Amino acid sequence: MTTDTPARLLTLLSLLQTPREWPGGELAGRLGVSRRTVRRDIERLREIGYPVQATKGADGGYRLVAGTAMPPLVLDDEEAVAIAVGLRAGAGHAVEGVDEASVRALAKLEQVLPSRLRHRVATLQAAVTPLTHGDGPGIAPETLTVMASTVAGRERLRFAYRAGDGTGTRRLTEPYRLVSTGQRWYLVAYDLDRDDWRTFRVDRVSEPFATGARFTPRELPTGNAAEYLRRSMQRRNDSYELVVAFAAPAETVAARLPGWLGPPEAVDDGSCVLRTTVSGSMEWMAVRLAMLGLDFRVREPEELVRRVRDLGQRMVRAAEAG
């Protein structure tokens, strides 16, 4: 019989998270308690936010259903390892959809993983070669999780940074947000030594260290980290002006564009234009635009027009060959 109520509740919750209906008698047998105790424990779970649905009948049954809020989950060893490996694989490259929220989830999970499970996660990831990689440089998941933890905890972050020309510096920052462009990760932070806001490419960061010193977040000039990153890119020498016309409503295009590119301007009900400044590989931008699944025409720059034309011709040849 399980006499420790917290331990019994965790065991009960673990059973209910299996997607099936559990008869009251079976739960009582698994826990070694009476059906009355099971009913009381079900009420305790409901009080702390777990939506447990009961069915009437000779034996009665219980099932965990979707609720209005996300309660904590109880994972067994195999589930925890599987989730950690999946989050690490996505975090290692700047994949759209695997953004700061995913990295924060990884940071929370790895914080509470027992050492034996952390070792299994690291071993499994090292033994697996992914079929595809992101276009941007790879990043150690540990670097992202340290950064995400300091962002969430409002904790000052110290790290070594290598600039584009190879110059190395040490930075002490108040981290604000991590932003993924789909090709690279960037950290938007207040640089205490330079007394100003800065953006840092995460693949150029090494030795990240959470200092433990808390801070009160400052107000970002643009109010939005993605917008600040976009404006920061406008000031860089490797940036270029991008003008793309879409044969689709502005709302439709905006829903498919990554936020850091900014919103398109509506021309009429069925078309819009995106005018922004970007940096990085034009070939990647050509592929990214094609992946939107919308009809578009690149107006500027001319080099990107050629890249899109070459990509289209290559795809046509590939289809004809097939």
BELZI-V523326 format. One record per pair of residues at least 4 apart in sequence whose C-alpha atoms are under 6 Angstrom apart, sorted by the first residue. I is the first residue (numbers start at 1). J is the second residue. Records with the same first field share a line. If there is no record, write none. Layout:
I->J  J
This chain:
1->32
2->8
9->13
14->74
16->64
21->61  62  63
22->61  62
23->60  61
24->60  61
28->32  33  34  35
45->50
46->50  51
51->64  65  67
52->63  64
53->62  63
54->61  62
55->60  61
56->60
75->79  80
81->121
85->121
87->91
88->141
91->141
92->138  139  140  141
93->134  138
94->180  182  183  184  185
95->182
96->182
98->102
99->180
100->178
104->148
107->145
120->124
135->183
136->183  184
139->203
144->148
149->153
150->154  155
151->175  176
154->214  215
155->212  213  214
156->173  174  211  213
157->172  173  209  210  211
158->171  172  208  209
159->170  171  207  208
160->169  170  205  206  207
161->168  169  204  205
162->166  167  168  204
163->167
172->192
173->190  191  192
174->189  190
175->189
176->188  189
177->187  188
178->186  187
179->185  186
180->184  185
185->202
186->200  201  202
187->199  200
188->199
189->197  198
190->196  197
191->195  196  197
222->228
226->260
227->260
230->260
234->277
238->279
239->278  279
240->277  278
241->276  277
242->275  276  277  300
243->274  275  299  300
244->273  274  297  298  299
245->272  273  296  297
246->271  272  295  296
247->271  295
248->270  271
249->269  270  271
250->254  264  266  272
254->263
264->273  274
265->272  273
266->272
267->271  272
282->304
286->308
298->305
